[in-house]
Amino acid sequence: MPLTTILLLVLIALAALSVLLLWQQRRQDNSVAMREQTQALSEQLRELKEHWRQEMERNNQHQRKELADNIERHARAAQDNQNQHAQATFQQLATLQSELNQRFEHLRETVGQQLEKATIADREGRDKLDHAFARFRTELTETLKALGVSSEQKLEQVRTTVEKQLSTLQADNNQKLEQMRATVDEKLHATLEKRLGDSFKLVSERLEQVHKGLGEMQQLATGVGDLKRVLTNVKARGTWGEVQLGALLEQILAPEQFEANIATGAKSSERVEYAIKLPGRHDDTPVYLPIDAKFPIEDYQRLLDAQERADLPAIEEAGKLLESRLKLEAKTIREKYLNPPHTTDFAVLYLPTEGLYAEALRRAGLAEWLQREHRVTIAGPTTLAAMLNSLQMGFKTLAIEKRSSEVWQVLGAVKTEFTKFGDVLAKTKKKLQETVNTIDSAEVRSRAISRKLKGVEALPGSESQAVLDMPDDNDNNDE
C-alpha cells in the first residue's frame, strides 16, 4: 500500500478518535474512570501522531532523495505511475471515507445507546442507594434503641448481682480477718515471748562476756601500769635493758664467749653489764669488748610527745636534750669501762628499742661524733644482732685455724687406715670370686644331672620325701 494512503488512513483514524474523545469528555461528570481512560487514550494518540509525523518526515526525505537521483531516468514512468497512484488513491480515499462514515455513524449510535443505558443505570443505582441508606438508617436507629434498653436491663442485673456478691465477700472478709487477727495475735505473742527470752539470754551472755572483758582490761591496765612503773623507774628500766641485752647475747653467742658484770681492769672496781671475750695475743688472756645498755626514756618520750603535737620548738629542744643525754652516757662508758689492753679501745652503747636507735641515727653527725670523741658505737637490737653474728663467724674461723693441725693428723690417720682397707677389700674380692666360681661349677653339674634324670618319672612330693627321708616343707615353715 502506498505511503500516502497509509498517511491518509492514519489522519482519518486520528480524526475519528478525536471525535470520540470529544464525545467521551461530555461524560466526565458521570464517570471518573472513563475520564482517566480518555486522557490516557488522548496521550497515546498524541504520541502516535507525533511518531507518524516524524516517520512521514523521514520517509519523505528519503523519497525526495531517491526521486532526485532517478528523476531524469524515470520522469515519464514516474508521471504515469503518479497518475495511476493518484487515481487509485482517490478511489481508496472515497471507499475509506464511506467506510469511516458508516463506522462513525454506527459508533455514534452504539455510544449513544450505551450512554443512555449508563445514565439510566446510574439513576437507578442512585435511587437504590438512597433507599438502602434510608432503610439502613431506620434499622440502625431501631437497633440502637433496642440495644440501649437491653444494656440498661443487663447493667441493672449486673449491679444487683455485684452488690450481692460484694456484701457476701465483705462478710467473708470480715470473718477471715477476725480469724487472721486472732491467729496473728496468738503467734505474735508466742514469738514475742520467745524472742524476748532469747534476747534476754543473749544480753545476759553478752553482759557476762563484757564483765570478763572488763576483768581482762583491768588486768591489762594493771600490767600496763606495772610496765609504766618499770619504764619510769631508772633502776628498773636499766634492768629491763640489761635483760634484753643478755637474752640477745645468749641467743647468738656461746656461754664461754661473753661475760656478765665483769671488771674491765685488774685494779678497776667498775663492772660493765656484759663484755664479749675476744682472742688476745695469748690464748689465756682474752680481750673484752664492753657492751652497756642505756634507755633514756624520759628524753625520748618528751621528743615523741612534741612530735605528736607538731610543736617544732619543743621538738628541737627535746632532740637536743636526747643528744646531750646520749653524749653523757657515752662519756661515762669511756671513762668507766675502756681500759686497754684488757679491753678493746672502743665500746658499744646498746639502745633497747629500734625507735630510739633510729632517732639517735637521725641526729646529724651524732653517731660519728660518739665514735670519734668517746670511742663508743651505738647499736639497736637489729644492729647488735648482726654484729654478734659477725663475731660468731669470726670465732668459728679462729677455732678452725687453731684446730687445723689436729685435722691434718686425723686426715693422715684416715689415709693410712684407708690404704689397709684397700688391701682387705682386694682379699675379700678374691674370696668372693672363688665362691662365684665354685657356685658356677655346682650349677654346671646340676644341669648335667638334670639331663641324665630327664627320662626318669618324678614321684609326688610326699612320696619323694618319704623315700629320701627328708623333712616336710610345711614343718620347715612352721619351725
C-alpha positions as CSV (number, residue, x, y, z in Angstrom):
1,M,0.0,0.0,0.0
2,P,1.4,3.5,-0.9
3,L,2.7,5.6,1.9
4,T,0.3,8.4,1.1
5,T,-2.6,6.1,1.5
6,I,-1.3,5.0,4.9
7,L,-0.9,8.6,6.0
8,L,-4.4,9.4,4.9
9,L,-5.8,6.4,6.8
10,V,-3.9,7.5,9.9
11,L,-5.2,11.0,9.7
12,I,-8.8,9.7,9.3
13,A,-8.4,7.4,12.3
14,L,-7.0,10.3,14.3
15,A,-10.0,12.4,13.4
16,A,-12.4,9.7,14.4
17,L,-10.6,9.2,17.7
18,S,-10.7,13.0,18.3
19,V,-14.5,13.0,17.8
20,L,-14.8,10.0,20.1
21,L,-12.7,11.8,22.7
22,L,-14.8,14.9,22.4
23,W,-17.9,12.8,22.9
24,Q,-16.4,11.0,25.9
25,Q,-15.4,14.2,27.5
26,R,-19.1,15.1,27.9
27,R,-19.4,12.2,30.4
28,Q,-16.7,13.5,32.8
29,D,-19.3,14.3,35.5
30,N,-20.8,10.7,35.3
31,S,-17.6,8.5,35.4
32,V,-14.1,9.4,36.7
33,A,-12.7,6.2,35.3
34,M,-13.8,7.0,31.8
35,R,-12.2,10.4,32.0
36,E,-8.9,8.8,33.1
37,Q,-9.1,6.3,30.2
38,T,-9.9,9.2,27.8
39,Q,-6.9,11.1,29.0
40,A,-4.6,8.1,28.6
41,L,-6.0,7.4,25.1
42,S,-5.5,11.1,24.1
43,E,-2.0,10.9,25.3
44,Q,-1.4,7.7,23.3
45,L,-3.0,9.3,20.2
46,R,-0.7,12.4,20.5
47,E,2.3,10.1,20.8
48,L,1.2,8.1,17.8
49,K,0.5,11.2,15.8
50,E,3.9,12.6,16.6
51,H,5.5,9.3,15.8
52,W,3.8,9.0,12.4
53,R,4.6,12.6,11.7
54,Q,8.3,12.0,12.3
55,E,8.2,8.8,10.4
56,M,6.5,10.6,7.4
57,E,9.1,13.3,7.5
58,R,11.9,10.7,7.4
59,N,10.2,8.8,4.6
60,N,9.5,12.0,2.6
61,Q,13.2,13.0,2.9
62,H,14.3,9.5,1.8
63,Q,11.8,9.5,-1.1
64,R,12.8,13.0,-2.2
65,K,16.4,11.9,-2.3
66,E,15.6,8.8,-4.4
67,L,13.4,10.9,-6.7
68,A,16.1,13.5,-7.1
69,D,18.5,10.7,-8.1
70,N,16.2,8.9,-10.5
71,I,14.1,11.9,-11.8
72,E,15.8,12.1,-15.2
73,R,15.7,8.4,-15.9
74,H,12.2,7.7,-14.6
75,A,10.4,11.0,-15.4
76,R,7.9,9.6,-17.8
77,A,7.5,6.4,-15.8
78,A,7.1,8.3,-12.6
79,Q,4.4,10.6,-14.2
80,D,2.4,7.5,-15.3
81,N,2.8,5.9,-12.0
82,Q,1.8,9.0,-10.2
83,N,-1.3,9.3,-12.3
84,Q,-2.2,5.7,-11.6
85,H,-1.4,6.1,-7.9
86,A,-3.5,9.3,-7.7
87,Q,-6.5,7.6,-9.3
88,A,-6.1,4.6,-7.1
89,T,-5.6,6.8,-4.1
90,F,-8.7,8.8,-4.9
91,Q,-10.7,5.6,-5.2
92,Q,-9.3,4.2,-2.0
93,L,-10.0,7.5,-0.2
94,A,-13.5,7.5,-1.4
95,T,-14.0,4.0,-0.3
96,L,-12.3,4.6,3.1
97,Q,-14.3,7.8,3.6
98,S,-17.6,5.9,3.1
99,E,-16.5,3.1,5.4
100,L,-15.4,5.6,8.0
101,N,-18.7,7.5,7.8
102,Q,-20.6,4.2,8.2
103,R,-18.4,3.1,11.1
104,F,-18.6,6.5,12.7
105,E,-22.4,6.6,12.4
106,H,-22.6,3.1,13.9
107,L,-20.2,4.0,16.7
108,R,-22.2,7.1,17.5
109,E,-25.4,5.1,17.7
110,T,-23.7,2.5,19.9
111,V,-22.1,5.1,22.2
112,G,-25.4,7.0,22.5
113,Q,-27.2,3.8,23.4
114,Q,-24.5,3.0,26.0
115,L,-24.7,6.5,27.4
116,E,-28.4,6.3,27.8
117,K,-28.1,2.8,29.4
118,A,-25.4,4.1,31.7
119,T,-27.4,7.2,32.6
120,I,-30.5,5.1,33.4
121,A,-28.4,2.6,35.4
122,D,-26.7,5.4,37.2
123,R,-30.1,7.0,38.1
124,E,-31.5,3.6,39.2
125,G,-28.4,2.9,41.3
126,R,-28.6,6.3,42.9
127,D,-32.2,5.7,43.8
128,K,-31.5,2.2,45.1
129,L,-28.6,3.6,47.2
130,D,-30.8,6.3,48.6
131,H,-33.5,3.8,49.5
132,A,-30.8,1.5,51.0
133,F,-29.3,4.3,53.1
134,A,-32.8,5.3,54.4
135,R,-33.6,1.7,55.3
136,F,-30.2,1.2,57.0
137,R,-30.7,4.4,58.9
138,T,-34.1,3.3,60.2
139,E,-32.8,-0.2,61.1
140,L,-29.7,1.3,62.8
141,T,-31.9,3.6,64.9
142,E,-34.2,0.8,66.0
143,T,-31.2,-1.5,66.8
144,L,-29.6,1.2,68.9
145,K,-32.8,1.8,70.8
146,A,-33.2,-1.9,71.4
147,L,-29.5,-2.2,72.4
148,G,-29.8,0.7,74.8
149,V,-32.9,-0.8,76.5
150,S,-31.2,-4.2,76.7
151,S,-27.9,-2.7,78.1
152,E,-29.8,-0.8,80.8
153,Q,-31.6,-4.0,81.9
154,K,-28.3,-6.0,81.9
155,L,-26.5,-3.3,83.7
156,E,-29.2,-3.2,86.4
157,Q,-28.9,-7.0,86.7
158,V,-25.1,-6.8,86.9
159,R,-25.4,-4.0,89.5
160,T,-27.7,-6.1,91.6
161,T,-25.5,-9.2,91.3
162,V,-22.3,-7.3,92.1
163,E,-23.9,-5.7,95.2
164,K,-25.0,-9.1,96.5
165,Q,-21.5,-10.6,95.8
166,L,-19.8,-7.6,97.4
167,S,-21.9,-7.9,100.5
168,T,-21.2,-11.6,100.8
169,L,-17.5,-11.0,100.1
170,Q,-17.3,-8.3,102.7
171,A,-18.9,-10.6,105.3
172,D,-16.5,-13.4,104.4
173,N,-13.5,-11.0,104.5
174,N,-14.5,-9.6,107.9
175,Q,-14.8,-13.2,109.3
176,K,-11.4,-14.2,107.8
177,L,-9.8,-11.0,109.0
178,E,-11.1,-11.7,112.5
179,Q,-9.7,-15.2,112.3
180,M,-6.4,-14.0,111.0
181,R,-6.2,-11.3,113.7
182,A,-6.7,-13.9,116.4
183,T,-4.1,-16.2,114.8
184,V,-1.6,-13.4,114.3
185,D,-2.1,-12.2,117.9
186,E,-1.5,-15.7,119.2
187,K,1.6,-16.3,117.1
188,L,2.9,-12.8,117.7
189,H,2.5,-13.3,121.5
190,A,4.3,-16.6,121.3
191,T,7.0,-15.3,119.0
192,L,7.4,-12.1,121.1
193,E,7.9,-14.2,124.3
194,K,10.4,-16.4,122.5
195,R,12.3,-13.5,121.0
196,L,12.3,-11.6,124.3
197,G,13.6,-14.7,126.1
198,D,16.3,-15.2,123.5
199,S,17.2,-11.5,123.6
200,F,17.4,-11.5,127.4
201,K,19.5,-14.7,127.3
202,L,21.8,-13.1,124.6
203,V,22.0,-9.9,126.6
204,S,22.9,-11.9,129.7
205,E,25.6,-13.8,127.8
206,R,27.0,-10.6,126.3
207,L,27.0,-8.9,129.8
208,E,28.9,-11.8,131.1
209,Q,31.4,-11.5,128.3
210,V,31.6,-7.8,128.9
211,H,32.2,-8.5,132.5
212,K,35.0,-10.9,131.6
213,G,36.4,-8.4,129.1
214,L,36.4,-5.7,131.8
215,G,38.2,-8.1,134.1
216,E,40.8,-8.7,131.4
217,M,41.0,-5.0,130.7
218,Q,41.6,-4.4,134.4
219,Q,44.4,-7.0,134.4
220,L,45.8,-5.4,131.2
221,A,45.6,-2.0,132.8
222,T,47.4,-3.4,135.8
223,G,50.1,-4.9,133.6
224,V,50.4,-1.6,131.7
225,G,50.8,0.2,135.0
226,D,53.4,-2.2,136.1
227,L,55.2,-1.7,132.8
228,K,54.9,2.0,133.1
229,R,56.4,1.8,136.6
230,V,59.2,-0.4,135.3
231,L,60.0,2.1,132.5
232,T,59.6,5.1,134.8
233,N,61.9,3.8,137.5
234,V,65.5,4.4,136.4
235,K,66.9,1.3,138.1
236,A,64.1,-1.0,136.8
237,R,64.4,0.5,133.3
238,G,68.1,-0.3,133.3
239,T,67.4,-3.8,134.5
240,W,65.0,-4.3,131.6
241,G,67.6,-3.1,129.1
242,E,70.2,-5.5,130.7
243,V,67.7,-8.4,130.5
244,Q,67.0,-7.8,126.8
245,L,70.8,-7.4,126.1
246,G,71.5,-10.7,128.0
247,A,68.8,-12.6,126.1
248,L,70.2,-11.4,122.8
249,L,73.7,-12.5,123.7
250,E,72.5,-15.9,124.9
251,Q,70.7,-16.5,121.7
252,I,73.6,-15.8,119.4
253,L,76.9,-16.5,121.3
254,A,78.0,-19.4,123.4
255,P,78.2,-19.0,127.2
256,E,82.0,-19.1,127.1
257,Q,82.2,-16.3,124.5
258,F,80.9,-13.5,126.8
259,E,80.9,-12.5,130.5
260,A,78.4,-10.6,132.7
261,N,79.2,-8.0,135.3
262,I,82.9,-8.3,134.8
263,A,85.6,-5.8,135.9
264,T,87.3,-4.3,132.9
265,G,90.7,-4.0,134.6
266,A,92.8,-5.6,137.3
267,K,92.7,-2.6,139.6
268,S,89.3,-1.2,138.4
269,S,86.2,-1.6,140.6
270,E,83.8,-0.6,137.8
271,R,81.9,-3.6,136.3
272,V,80.4,-3.5,132.9
273,E,77.0,-5.2,132.3
274,Y,78.2,-7.5,129.5
275,A,81.6,-8.0,127.7
276,I,82.4,-10.2,124.8
277,K,85.5,-12.3,125.1
278,L,87.8,-11.7,122.1
279,P,91.0,-13.6,121.5
280,G,94.1,-11.7,122.6
281,R,97.8,-12.1,121.9
282,H,97.9,-15.0,124.2
283,D,95.2,-17.7,124.5
284,D,95.0,-17.4,128.3
285,T,94.4,-13.6,128.3
286,P,91.3,-12.6,126.3
287,V,90.4,-9.0,125.4
288,Y,86.9,-7.8,126.4
289,L,84.5,-5.8,124.3
290,P,82.3,-3.8,126.7
291,I,78.6,-3.5,126.0
292,D,76.4,-1.3,128.2
293,A,72.6,-0.9,127.8
294,K,71.1,2.6,128.3
295,F,67.4,3.6,128.0
296,P,66.8,7.4,128.4
297,I,63.1,7.1,128.1
298,E,62.2,10.5,129.6
299,D,64.0,12.4,126.9
300,Y,62.8,10.1,124.2
301,Q,59.1,10.3,125.5
302,R,59.4,14.1,125.6
303,L,60.5,14.1,122.0
304,L,57.7,11.8,120.9
305,D,55.1,14.0,122.7
306,A,56.4,17.0,120.9
307,Q,56.3,15.3,117.5
308,E,52.7,14.3,118.1
309,R,51.8,17.9,118.9
310,A,53.8,19.1,115.8
311,D,55.5,21.6,118.1
312,L,58.7,22.5,116.3
313,P,60.4,24.4,119.1
314,A,59.6,21.6,121.5
315,I,60.9,19.0,119.0
316,E,64.1,20.9,118.6
317,E,64.6,21.3,122.4
318,A,63.8,17.6,123.1
319,G,66.1,16.4,120.4
320,K,69.0,18.5,121.8
321,L,68.3,17.1,125.3
322,L,68.3,13.5,124.0
323,E,71.5,14.2,122.1
324,S,73.1,15.6,125.2
325,R,72.0,12.6,127.3
326,L,73.5,10.1,124.8
327,K,76.8,12.1,124.7
328,L,76.9,11.9,128.6
329,E,76.2,8.2,128.6
330,A,79.0,7.6,126.0
331,K,81.4,9.7,128.1
332,T,80.5,7.6,131.2
333,I,81.1,4.4,129.3
334,R,84.5,5.6,128.0
335,E,85.6,6.7,131.5
336,K,84.4,3.6,133.3
337,Y,84.8,0.6,131.0
338,L,87.5,1.3,128.4
339,N,90.8,0.0,129.8
340,P,93.2,-1.2,127.0
341,P,94.9,-3.7,126.7
342,H,92.5,-5.5,129.0
343,T,89.6,-4.2,126.8
344,T,89.2,-3.0,123.3
345,D,89.7,0.6,122.5
346,F,86.0,1.0,121.8
347,A,82.7,0.1,123.5
348,V,79.1,-0.5,122.4
349,L,76.2,1.6,123.7
350,Y,73.1,-0.6,123.4
351,L,69.7,1.1,122.9
352,P,66.9,-1.4,123.7
353,T,64.3,-0.1,121.1
354,E,64.5,0.4,117.3
355,G,62.7,3.8,117.6
356,L,65.3,5.2,120.0
357,Y,68.1,3.8,117.9
358,A,66.6,5.3,114.7
359,E,66.2,8.7,116.4
360,A,69.8,8.6,117.5
361,L,70.9,7.9,113.9
362,R,68.6,10.7,112.7
363,R,70.6,13.3,114.7
364,A,73.1,14.6,112.1
365,G,76.7,13.5,112.9
366,L,75.9,12.2,116.4
367,A,77.0,8.6,115.7
368,E,80.2,9.7,114.1
369,W,81.0,12.2,116.9
370,L,80.5,9.5,119.6
371,Q,82.9,7.2,117.7
372,R,85.4,9.9,117.2
373,E,85.4,11.6,120.6
374,H,84.4,8.8,123.0
375,R,85.2,5.6,121.0
376,V,81.6,4.4,121.6
377,T,79.4,2.8,118.9
378,I,75.6,2.9,119.3
379,A,73.6,-0.1,118.3
380,G,70.0,-1.2,118.3
381,P,68.5,-4.7,118.6
382,T,68.9,-5.5,114.9
383,T,72.3,-3.9,114.5
384,L,73.7,-5.6,117.6
385,A,72.3,-9.0,116.4
386,A,74.1,-8.5,113.1
387,M,77.3,-7.5,114.9
388,L,77.1,-10.6,117.1
389,N,76.6,-12.9,114.1
390,S,79.7,-11.5,112.5
391,L,81.7,-12.1,115.7
392,Q,80.3,-15.6,115.9
393,M,81.5,-16.3,112.4
394,G,85.0,-14.9,113.3
395,F,85.1,-17.2,116.4
396,K,84.3,-20.2,114.2
397,T,87.0,-19.2,111.7
398,L,89.6,-18.8,114.5
399,A,88.6,-22.1,116.0
400,I,89.1,-23.8,112.7
401,E,92.5,-22.2,112.3
402,K,93.6,-23.4,115.8
403,R,92.4,-26.9,115.2
404,S,93.8,-27.2,111.6
405,S,96.9,-29.2,112.8
406,E,94.7,-31.7,114.6
407,V,92.6,-32.0,111.4
408,W,95.7,-32.8,109.4
409,Q,96.7,-35.5,111.8
410,V,93.3,-37.1,111.7
411,L,93.4,-37.0,107.9
412,G,96.8,-38.7,107.9
413,A,95.5,-41.5,110.1
414,V,92.4,-41.9,107.9
415,K,94.7,-42.1,104.8
416,T,96.8,-44.9,106.5
417,E,93.7,-46.9,107.5
418,F,92.2,-46.4,104.1
419,T,95.2,-48.0,102.5
420,K,94.8,-51.0,104.8
421,F,91.1,-51.1,103.9
422,G,92.0,-51.3,100.2
423,D,94.2,-54.4,100.8
424,V,91.4,-56.0,102.9
425,L,88.9,-55.2,100.1
426,A,91.1,-56.8,97.5
427,K,91.3,-60.0,99.5
428,T,87.6,-60.0,100.0
429,K,87.1,-59.6,96.3
430,K,89.4,-62.6,95.6
431,K,87.5,-64.8,98.1
432,L,84.1,-63.7,96.5
433,Q,85.4,-64.6,93.1
434,E,86.4,-68.1,94.2
435,T,83.0,-68.6,95.7
436,V,81.3,-67.5,92.5
437,N,83.5,-70.0,90.5
438,T,82.5,-72.8,92.9
439,I,78.8,-71.9,92.5
440,D,79.2,-71.9,88.7
441,S,80.7,-75.4,88.8
442,A,77.9,-76.7,91.0
443,E,75.4,-75.2,88.6
444,V,77.0,-77.0,85.6
445,R,77.0,-80.3,87.5
446,S,73.3,-79.7,88.5
447,R,72.4,-79.2,84.8
448,A,74.3,-82.3,83.8
449,I,72.5,-84.4,86.5
450,S,69.1,-83.0,85.3
451,R,69.8,-84.1,81.7
452,K,70.6,-87.6,82.9
453,L,67.5,-87.8,85.0
454,K,65.2,-86.4,82.2
455,G,63.8,-89.8,81.4
456,V,63.1,-90.8,85.0
457,E,59.5,-90.4,86.1
458,A,59.2,-88.0,89.0
459,L,57.4,-89.1,92.3
460,P,54.9,-87.0,94.1
461,G,56.3,-84.7,96.7
462,S,55.1,-86.7,99.8
463,E,56.5,-90.0,98.4
464,S,59.8,-88.4,97.5
465,Q,60.2,-87.0,101.0
466,A,59.4,-90.4,102.5
467,V,61.9,-92.2,100.2
468,L,64.7,-89.7,100.8
469,D,63.8,-89.3,104.5
470,M,63.5,-85.5,104.1
471,P,61.5,-83.2,106.3
472,D,58.2,-81.7,105.1
473,D,58.3,-78.1,103.7
474,N,55.4,-77.2,106.0
475,D,57.3,-78.4,109.0
476,N,60.2,-76.3,108.0
477,N,58.0,-73.3,107.5
478,D,56.4,-73.8,111.0
479,E,59.8,-74.0,112.5
